[in-house]
Amino acid sequence: MDAFAFLNAQCSPIRLAVIDDDNFPIVCSLWFIVDGEDLLCASHASAKIIKVLKKNPNCAFEVSVNESPYKGVRGKAIAELESDSDGFVLSKLLERYVGDSQPGLSKWLLSRSADEFAVRLKIKTMTTWNYSERMQGN
């Protein structure tokens, strides 16, 4: 299975795992887009995920389907935080995940873009799994 083809086609959120201040992992679901060989997410400056990534940019991620046959991509990455005050990344995410279906939500999120961060995941390792053949008929 081609990892980037799957990531481009799959519209479920990415699950991003990071290590909190107490040395326990936490998981945050974020919208994402593929940007070359990186993954891009966005989150508000006040979000816990941004605070944690500022202290430790090492993370793990997973994107998978929730129905049989199970398949997905997981890996490790280094997160780079960039200002998205112009809402560029956020707009792309809204286009992919919301489209025209919720104009009120889109307007509200974009109204806060001055304090938005783009989270660029620089992939270090990535693996795929696909149980389609194994689960045929299920």
KAVEN-V444398 format. One record per backbone hydrogen bond with DSSP energy under -1.0 kcal/mol. CO is the residue of the C=O (numbers start at 1). NH is the residue of the N-H. Records with the same first field share a line. If there is no record, write none. Layout:
BEGIN
CO->NH / NH
END
This chain:
BEGIN
2->6
3->7
4->8
5->9
6->10
14->30
15->62
16->28
17->60
18->26
20->23
24->20
26->18
28->16
30->14
33->40
35->38
38->35
39->121
40->33
41->119
43->117
44->47
47->51
48->52
49->53
50->54
52->56
57->79
59->77
60->17
61->75
62->15
63->73
70->131
71->65
72->129
73->63
74->127
75->61
76->124 / 125
77->59
78->122
80->120
82->118
84->87
87->91
88->92
89->93
90->94
91->95
92->96
93->97
94->98 / 99
98->101
102->106
103->107
104->108
105->109
106->110
107->111
109->112
110->113
112->115
113->116
115->45
116->84
117->43
118->82
119->41
120->80
121->39
122->78
125->76
127->74
129->72
131->135
133->136
135->138
END
